Amino acid sequence: QVQLVESGGGLGRAGGSLILSCAASGLPFSSFAMAWFRQVPGKEREFVAAISMSGAGTLYADSVKGRFAISREYAKNTVHLEMNRLKYEDTAVYHCAAGRTASGTPSRYDYWGQGTQVTVSS
């Protein structure tokens, strides 16, 4: 059974930093691209960042480019999202996803985590 379990969410201050992690199990981690999406109530799920199977390729939404960094740790089957220079509008539930191709399109991903709440205070 595939499981993606996010951690590291919580309360952050504007201008500060948080690091999210997603532990994957039940799938061949190195054969999947990984991504982070976020969602606020009443809005569609929004792409944040993705990383290729090899880790050599990354994609970022314009809204987070230069502030967030995605990375993956093969020994621990974990993907991280380092969030810097936080803004109030980064407040959302952040979901980890696994798919065959690094993409900004939610439908390209086969597995999803339950999400972790990030709240940024101004």
Backbone as ProteinMPNN parsed JSONL, in Angstrom:
{"seq_chain_A": "QVQLVESGGGLGRAGGSLILSCAASGLPFSSFAMAWFRQVPGKEREFVAAISMSGAGTLYADSVKGRFAISREYAKNTVHLEMNRLKYEDTAVYHCAAGRTASGTPSRYDYWGQGTQVTVSS", "coords_chain_A": {"N_chain_A": [[0.851, -1.197, 0.0], [0.62, 2.136, -0.941], [1.91, 4.938, 0.685], [2.013, 8.348, 1.468], [3.321, 10.583, 3.611], [3.076, 13.61, 5.065], [4.962, 16.079, 6.888], [6.014, 18.656, 9.216], [4.628, 20.992, 8.913], [2.924, 23.935, 10.181], [2.932, 26.879, 12.211], [4.221, 29.81, 10.842], [6.24, 32.767, 10.536], [5.834, 35.753, 8.635], [8.354, 36.304, 6.308], [9.95, 34.467, 7.47], [11.044, 31.0, 7.78], [10.199, 27.618, 6.875], [10.363, 24.055, 6.868], [9.113, 21.459, 5.013], [8.421, 17.96, 4.969], [8.08, 14.84, 3.259], [7.39, 11.574, 3.622], [7.722, 8.664, 1.828], [6.288, 5.489, 1.172], [5.895, 2.024, 0.161], [6.225, 2.22, -2.554], [8.438, 2.289, -5.434], [10.668, 4.493, -4.806], [12.671, 5.882, -6.257], [11.739, 5.714, -8.793], [9.745, 7.446, -9.219], [8.574, 10.702, -9.901], [8.321, 13.534, -7.78], [6.225, 15.831, -6.039], [4.978, 18.981, -4.766], [1.918, 20.356, -3.886], [-0.508, 22.886, -3.129], [-3.383, 23.951, -1.251], [-6.121, 26.05, -0.598], [-9.146, 26.629, 1.236], [-12.008, 26.536, -0.837], [-10.677, 27.049, -3.163], [-8.919, 25.905, -6.116], [-6.58, 23.169, -6.228], [-3.195, 24.055, -6.121], [-0.203, 24.113, -7.956], [3.087, 23.82, -6.619], [5.857, 22.935, -6.485], [8.076, 20.648, -8.176], [10.015, 17.654, -8.576], [12.252, 15.712, -10.482], [12.59, 12.141, -11.219], [15.297, 11.501, -11.042], [16.228, 13.588, -9.637], [17.565, 15.592, -10.836], [16.161, 17.446, -12.262], [14.024, 20.224, -11.7], [10.935, 21.919, -11.029], [9.154, 24.964, -10.596], [6.477, 26.89, -9.285], [5.686, 30.189, -10.367], [5.079, 31.86, -8.279], [6.546, 30.994, -6.116], [9.118, 30.752, -6.876], [12.567, 31.111, -6.386], [12.228, 31.422, -3.692], [11.369, 29.033, -2.519], [12.598, 25.662, -2.203], [12.886, 22.485, -3.572], [13.786, 19.166, -2.746], [15.187, 15.827, -2.716], [15.637, 12.865, -0.817], [17.095, 10.001, -1.175], [17.921, 7.818, 0.385], [16.215, 7.875, 2.504], [13.76, 7.812, 1.385], [12.37, 10.23, 1.031], [10.979, 13.43, 0.398], [11.666, 16.889, 0.395], [10.548, 20.202, 1.174], [11.822, 23.243, 1.24], [10.993, 26.219, 2.595], [11.335, 29.545, 2.253], [11.53, 33.044, 3.142], [8.821, 33.51, 3.783], [5.421, 34.259, 2.944], [2.259, 35.783, 3.685], [0.349, 34.837, 1.919], [1.217, 32.295, 1.397], [-0.042, 30.628, 3.062], [-1.737, 27.63, 3.472], [-2.977, 24.272, 2.901], [-0.573, 21.881, 2.442], [0.218, 19.476, 0.083], [1.793, 16.422, -0.658], [2.838, 14.673, -3.586], [3.08, 11.863, -5.848], [4.269, 10.793, -8.986], [4.673, 9.72, -12.444], [5.934, 11.559, -14.013], [7.558, 14.67, -13.705], [5.631, 17.396, -13.183], [3.401, 20.21, -13.452], [0.766, 19.681, -13.336], [-1.996, 18.461, -11.661], [-3.374, 16.06, -12.352], [-1.463, 14.41, -13.382], [-0.347, 12.984, -11.385], [-0.204, 10.088, -9.354], [-0.433, 9.325, -6.708], [-1.253, 10.647, -3.514], [-0.627, 12.58, -0.573], [-2.118, 13.213, 2.679], [-1.834, 15.786, 3.537], [-0.449, 18.782, 5.064], [-0.883, 21.438, 7.286], [0.036, 24.76, 6.7], [0.512, 27.799, 8.152], [0.899, 31.197, 7.839], [1.788, 33.957, 9.632], [1.221, 37.427, 9.565]], "CA_chain_A": [[0.0, 0.0, 0.0], [1.406, 3.357, -1.044], [1.608, 5.993, 1.659], [2.799, 9.575, 1.475], [2.998, 11.213, 4.889], [3.722, 14.916, 5.198], [5.25, 16.595, 8.224], [6.759, 19.912, 9.244], [3.78, 22.166, 8.814], [2.697, 24.652, 11.425], [2.836, 28.334, 12.15], [5.444, 30.509, 10.502], [6.105, 34.211, 10.447], [6.19, 36.349, 7.352], [9.786, 36.514, 6.227], [10.641, 33.349, 8.089], [11.25, 29.766, 7.024], [9.704, 26.324, 7.326], [10.733, 22.939, 6.01], [8.168, 20.358, 4.963], [8.955, 16.682, 4.52], [7.093, 13.847, 2.85], [7.97, 10.238, 3.646], [7.014, 7.771, 0.922], [6.465, 4.05, 1.389], [5.051, 1.193, -0.69], [6.471, 2.443, -3.977], [9.857, 2.438, -5.74], [10.814, 5.943, -4.695], [13.522, 6.446, -7.31], [11.029, 5.609, -10.073], [8.65, 8.412, -9.216], [8.74, 12.127, -9.684], [7.618, 13.967, -6.577], [5.8, 17.228, -6.144], [4.173, 19.611, -3.716], [0.806, 21.219, -4.263], [-1.146, 23.481, -1.96], [-4.8, 24.256, -1.46], [-6.864, 26.794, 0.422], [-10.583, 26.348, 1.09], [-12.734, 27.245, -1.879], [-9.856, 27.25, -4.35], [-8.358, 24.687, -6.693], [-5.237, 22.797, -5.815], [-2.208, 24.856, -6.84], [1.144, 23.557, -8.052], [4.133, 24.563, -5.926], [7.187, 22.535, -6.952], [8.217, 19.239, -8.538], [11.387, 17.2, -8.79], [12.259, 14.52, -11.331], [13.006, 10.878, -10.602], [16.735, 11.536, -10.775], [16.547, 14.747, -8.813], [18.321, 16.575, -11.608], [15.259, 18.46, -12.787], [13.034, 20.779, -10.784], [9.982, 22.902, -11.548], [8.575, 25.783, -9.543], [5.484, 27.902, -9.625], [6.266, 31.535, -10.35], [4.824, 32.495, -6.988], [7.494, 30.531, -5.087], [10.452, 30.657, -7.464], [13.547, 31.929, -5.675], [11.968, 31.384, -2.243], [11.216, 27.646, -2.091], [13.492, 24.701, -2.842], [12.488, 21.091, -3.409], [14.902, 18.226, -2.814], [14.777, 14.486, -2.345], [16.635, 12.116, -0.066], [16.78, 8.638, -1.593], [18.175, 6.869, 1.478], [15.083, 7.913, 3.432], [12.516, 7.874, 0.605], [11.734, 11.452, 1.514], [11.12, 14.664, -0.37], [11.582, 18.058, 1.267], [10.267, 21.521, 0.595], [12.349, 24.321, 2.076], [10.196, 27.413, 2.32], [12.002, 30.719, 2.792], [10.879, 34.359, 2.915], [7.396, 33.191, 3.77], [4.433, 35.325, 2.791], [0.935, 35.431, 4.2], [-0.371, 34.086, 0.896], [1.676, 30.908, 1.373], [-0.912, 29.868, 3.954], [-2.491, 26.614, 2.744], [-2.644, 22.879, 3.196], [0.419, 21.439, 1.468], [0.111, 18.055, -0.21], [2.853, 15.75, -1.392], [2.297, 13.813, -4.627], [4.04, 11.035, -6.585], [3.813, 10.459, -10.317], [5.718, 9.229, -13.355], [6.583, 12.688, -14.676], [7.527, 15.94, -12.977], [4.684, 18.24, -13.9], [2.589, 21.098, -12.636], [-0.632, 19.277, -13.517], [-2.368, 17.475, -10.631], [-3.826, 14.776, -12.902], [-0.302, 13.599, -13.738], [0.142, 12.312, -10.186], [-0.969, 8.898, -9.028], [-0.595, 9.154, -5.269], [-1.305, 11.91, -2.772], [-0.666, 12.563, 0.875], [-3.273, 13.86, 3.304], [-1.554, 17.208, 3.632], [-0.048, 19.393, 6.319], [-1.279, 22.844, 7.28], [1.022, 25.822, 6.904], [-0.136, 29.092, 8.408], [1.888, 32.264, 7.944], [1.252, 35.155, 10.285], [1.809, 38.66, 9.006]], "C_chain_A": [[0.886, 1.246, 0.0], [0.95, 4.355, 0.014], [2.572, 7.155, 1.47], [2.375, 10.341, 2.725], [3.805, 12.502, 5.042], [3.937, 15.286, 6.663], [5.953, 17.936, 8.099], [5.927, 21.149, 9.106], [3.614, 22.824, 10.174], [2.611, 26.128, 11.185], [4.197, 28.93, 11.842], [5.186, 31.999, 10.423], [6.467, 34.694, 9.053], [7.673, 36.709, 7.362], [10.613, 35.38, 6.793], [10.72, 32.137, 7.179], [10.572, 28.573, 7.692], [10.226, 25.264, 6.369], [9.678, 21.852, 6.144], [8.88, 19.108, 4.48], [7.816, 15.748, 4.17], [7.803, 12.501, 2.77], [7.107, 9.306, 2.802], [7.308, 6.313, 1.265], [5.532, 3.296, 0.453], [5.212, 1.426, -2.172], [7.982, 2.562, -4.195], [10.191, 3.921, -5.867], [11.601, 6.544, -5.849], [12.879, 6.377, -8.682], [9.863, 6.585, -10.185], [9.163, 9.835, -9.102], [7.895, 12.512, -8.478], [7.29, 15.452, -6.692], [5.087, 17.677, -4.884], [3.119, 20.478, -4.378], [0.257, 21.829, -2.98], [-2.576, 23.87, -2.293], [-5.344, 25.045, -0.279], [-8.344, 26.543, 0.195], [-11.229, 27.196, 0.007], [-11.941, 27.486, -3.146], [-9.323, 25.91, -4.852], [-6.955, 24.425, -6.139], [-4.211, 23.491, -6.721], [-0.838, 24.184, -6.809], [2.14, 24.449, -7.335], [5.506, 24.227, -6.508], [7.184, 21.054, -7.282], [9.688, 18.922, -8.757], [11.341, 15.869, -9.539], [12.723, 13.292, -10.563], [14.475, 10.926, -10.179], [17.132, 12.645, -9.816], [17.255, 15.854, -9.566], [17.452, 17.711, -12.117], [14.252, 18.916, -11.751], [12.147, 21.782, -11.511], [9.42, 23.676, -10.37], [7.477, 26.671, -10.103], [6.143, 29.269, -9.534], [6.153, 32.184, -8.98], [5.828, 32.098, -5.903], [8.929, 30.487, -5.595], [11.413, 31.628, -6.764], [13.362, 31.939, -4.17], [11.918, 29.96, -1.709], [12.213, 26.767, -2.833], [13.02, 23.288, -2.529], [13.721, 20.204, -3.552], [14.4, 16.853, -2.41], [15.966, 13.746, -1.756], [16.331, 10.636, -0.29], [16.94, 7.642, -0.457], [16.995, 6.784, 2.445], [13.747, 7.954, 2.719], [11.692, 9.106, 0.978], [11.985, 12.611, 0.553], [10.884, 15.838, 0.572], [11.169, 19.291, 0.477], [10.75, 22.566, 1.587], [11.664, 25.616, 1.656], [10.84, 28.597, 3.025], [11.238, 31.991, 2.44], [9.374, 34.17, 2.8], [6.544, 34.439, 3.64], [3.096, 34.843, 3.334], [0.191, 34.538, 3.2], [0.162, 32.675, 0.693], [0.838, 30.03, 2.295], [-1.796, 28.925, 3.153], [-2.229, 25.252, 3.373], [-1.722, 22.404, 2.075], [0.361, 19.919, 1.338], [1.317, 17.591, -1.005], [2.192, 14.835, -2.424], [3.424, 13.052, -5.33], [3.455, 10.657, -7.936], [4.971, 10.063, -11.208], [6.495, 10.351, -14.017], [6.486, 13.938, -13.805], [6.695, 16.937, -13.774], [3.96, 19.144, -12.916], [1.111, 20.76, -12.677], [-1.013, 18.198, -12.513], [-2.733, 16.101, -11.19], [-2.667, 13.868, -13.313], [0.216, 12.766, -12.565], [-0.805, 11.211, -9.73], [-1.298, 8.781, -7.546], [-0.469, 10.507, -4.577], [-1.257, 11.667, -1.275], [-1.876, 13.336, 1.388], [-3.065, 15.36, 3.489], [-1.127, 17.65, 5.022], [-0.323, 20.891, 6.227], [-0.077, 23.743, 7.529], [0.258, 27.129, 7.061], [0.944, 30.132, 8.633], [1.226, 33.493, 8.538], [1.982, 36.378, 9.743], [2.426, 39.508, 10.101]], "O_chain_A": [[1.782, 1.389, 0.832], [-0.245, 4.579, 0.206], [3.781, 6.968, 1.33], [1.208, 10.703, 2.875], [5.033, 12.487, 5.133], [3.195, 14.862, 7.549], [6.427, 18.309, 7.026], [6.455, 22.259, 9.172], [4.106, 22.325, 11.186], [2.262, 26.579, 10.094], [5.195, 28.606, 12.486], [4.047, 32.437, 10.262], [7.31, 34.102, 8.379], [8.173, 37.333, 8.298], [11.831, 35.336, 6.616], [10.495, 32.228, 5.972], [10.398, 28.535, 8.91], [10.497, 25.545, 5.202], [9.385, 21.384, 7.244], [9.819, 19.179, 3.686], [6.719, 15.855, 4.719], [8.705, 12.311, 1.953], [5.906, 9.178, 3.036], [8.436, 5.956, 1.605], [4.519, 3.829, 0.003], [4.437, 0.902, -2.973], [8.723, 2.893, -3.27], [10.008, 4.518, -6.928], [11.238, 7.601, -6.365], [13.418, 6.926, -9.643], [9.093, 6.54, -11.145], [10.063, 10.132, -8.316], [6.875, 11.883, -8.197], [7.992, 16.215, -7.356], [4.656, 16.871, -4.06], [3.401, 21.232, -5.309], [0.528, 21.343, -1.882], [-2.931, 24.087, -3.452], [-5.06, 24.742, 0.88], [-8.756, 26.271, -0.933], [-11.027, 28.408, -0.06], [-12.459, 28.06, -4.104], [-9.28, 24.923, -4.119], [-6.263, 25.323, -5.661], [-4.358, 23.503, -7.943], [-0.377, 23.742, -5.756], [2.064, 25.675, -7.42], [6.23, 25.112, -6.965], [6.388, 20.291, -6.735], [10.493, 19.796, -9.077], [10.5, 15.014, -9.262], [13.183, 13.382, -9.425], [14.843, 10.454, -9.104], [18.228, 12.64, -9.256], [17.518, 16.923, -9.016], [17.944, 18.81, -12.375], [13.694, 18.104, -11.012], [12.564, 22.41, -12.484], [9.23, 23.128, -9.285], [7.544, 27.137, -11.241], [7.047, 29.481, -8.726], [7.018, 32.958, -8.572], [5.948, 32.783, -4.887], [9.852, 30.213, -4.828], [11.105, 32.805, -6.58], [14.234, 32.41, -3.441], [12.361, 29.694, -0.592], [12.624, 27.083, -3.95], [12.785, 22.939, -1.372], [14.591, 20.466, -4.383], [13.321, 16.722, -1.832], [17.119, 13.96, -2.131], [15.423, 10.082, 0.329], [16.152, 6.702, -0.355], [16.794, 5.771, 3.115], [12.707, 8.111, 3.36], [10.486, 9.025, 1.207], [13.065, 12.743, -0.022], [10.01, 15.788, 1.437], [11.412, 19.396, -0.725], [10.154, 22.75, 2.649], [11.754, 26.041, 0.505], [10.884, 28.646, 4.254], [10.399, 31.993, 1.539], [8.744, 34.616, 1.841], [6.881, 35.511, 4.141], [2.844, 33.641, 3.426], [-0.506, 33.601, 3.591], [-0.392, 31.924, -0.11], [1.0, 28.809, 2.302], [-2.523, 29.359, 2.26], [-1.38, 25.103, 4.251], [-2.06, 22.515, 0.897], [0.441, 19.182, 2.321], [1.795, 18.282, -1.905], [1.119, 14.285, -2.175], [4.56, 13.52, -5.401], [2.297, 10.252, -8.03], [6.123, 10.068, -10.775], [7.593, 10.129, -14.528], [5.432, 14.219, -13.234], [7.032, 17.273, -14.909], [3.915, 18.88, -11.715], [0.292, 21.482, -12.108], [-0.413, 17.123, -12.512], [-2.432, 15.083, -10.566], [-2.873, 12.68, -13.564], [1.112, 11.94, -12.735], [-2.026, 11.372, -9.72], [-2.321, 8.206, -7.174], [0.3, 11.376, -4.986], [-1.783, 10.672, -0.776], [-2.563, 14.021, 0.63], [-4.033, 16.113, 3.587], [-1.404, 16.984, 6.02], [-0.029, 21.527, 5.215], [0.715, 23.517, 8.444], [-0.54, 27.506, 6.203], [1.799, 29.975, 9.504], [0.234, 34.001, 8.014], [3.188, 36.357, 9.501], [2.966, 40.578, 9.822]]}, "name": "protein", "num_of_chains": 1, "seq": "QVQLVESGGGLGRAGGSLILSCAASGLPFSSFAMAWFRQVPGKEREFVAAISMSGAGTLYADSVKGRFAISREYAKNTVHLEMNRLKYEDTAVYHCAAGRTASGTPSRYDYWGQGTQVTVSS"}
